[in-house]
Amino acid sequence: DSGVTQTPKHLITATGQRVTLRCSPRSGDLSVYWYQQSLDQGLQFLIQYYNGEERAKGNILERFSAQQFPDLHSELNLSSLELGDSALYFCASSVDEASSGNTIYFGEGSWLTVV
Amino acid sequence: ILNVEQSPQSLHVQEGDSTNFTCSFPSSNFYALHWYRWETAKSPEALFVMTLNGDEKKKGRISATLNTKEGYSYLYIKGSQPEDSATYLCAFSDYKLSFGAGTTVTVRA
């Protein structure tokens, strides 16, 4: 158990709908990262927050948004869902930012299936 | 876009044999190199974080080396066991982790 908690573990929804994925980082971790893993794709970086502030954006679609709250949990919002959004979404956390060389711990992921 | 490349893509090892594989990454603006072990339907498990040129890390039968000047890292598995079967990911970090596609190791009993 990495200490990073993601909910829900599985989610099936229809095209056009909106979902929210939730992540609780490890206790004491200030950085939260979101990654997407689609079929036959590697782990693609979406977005990173540090202590409530957005720090970096990767290949995140405009239909997707995220935030990190004062209690440091984070939510990834996916809207106007398309079939191609079906993927495993990972949240990860670390004490400091990735450039510090701290270990980054991954949650078990949220499986999203869009039908 | 940071290119993190791993080779080979997959390999099969006989139980008891040792093996190694490579991660190459940009040698400029280096901060850290991470190795993860990833089993299907589980979360990536952190193995090592290496920051200094020449770093060597070891965890049980698994070890890793780092050459930041030439931009590569090796992961070694000594005396492979079936439970070592997994995908091994390396990731280069600046402000985020940029992952390679992984090396999938299958250990045959």
Interface residues (C-beta under 8 A of the other chain):
Chain A: S2 V4 Y33 G42 L43 F45 Q48 R55 A56 G58 F90 A92 E97 A98 S99 S100 G101 N102 T103 I104 Y105 F106 G107 E108 G109
Chain B: Y31 A32 H34 Y36 K42 S43 P44 E45 A46 V49 T51 L89 A91 S93 D94 Y95 K96 L97 S98 F99 G100 A101 G102
